Amino acid sequence: MPTKSERAKVEVNESSTLDTRCFNIIFTAPVGDFQLTDLLRQRGVINGLDSELKQAVRQATENYLRSAETLISGLSSKAPGKKSRSNSNTNDKSSEAAQSSKLVTSREL
């Protein structure tokens, strides 16, 4: 038998205008799965699910945007190293080939 979280379904629809990106998130689950939590929320023992969902979406968005910034930072920090090596007067072809291999791998990420 599936657990309560496995019975839940999440649908995400995305739309954009010139200056705004909108994500519509639809979460569906059987009403019976929330009986205990609804009683606890009514008695003030726990907060509602809406605050938990808002926090989870904010955290996921921060992680998503940060991962892109981290990737770009990593790529830009490698670029100056390549330039300084190409300006050196060494004729070590194996070193140049190894560096080219690393750059191709980085770009594929």
Number of C-alpha atoms within 10 A of each C-alpha: 5 7 8 12 9 9 12 13 11 9 10 9 9 9 9 9 7 5 5 8 9 10 12 10 12 10 11 11 14 11 8 9 14 13 11 9 15 18 12 14 14 11 10 10 11 12 14 14 13 9 9 10 12 11 12 12 12 11 11 12 12 11 12 11 10 12 12 11 12 11 12 11 11 12 15 11 10 13 11 10 11 14 10 9 13 10 8 8 7 10 8 8 9 9 12 15 11 10 14 13 11 12 15 10 9 13 8 6 7
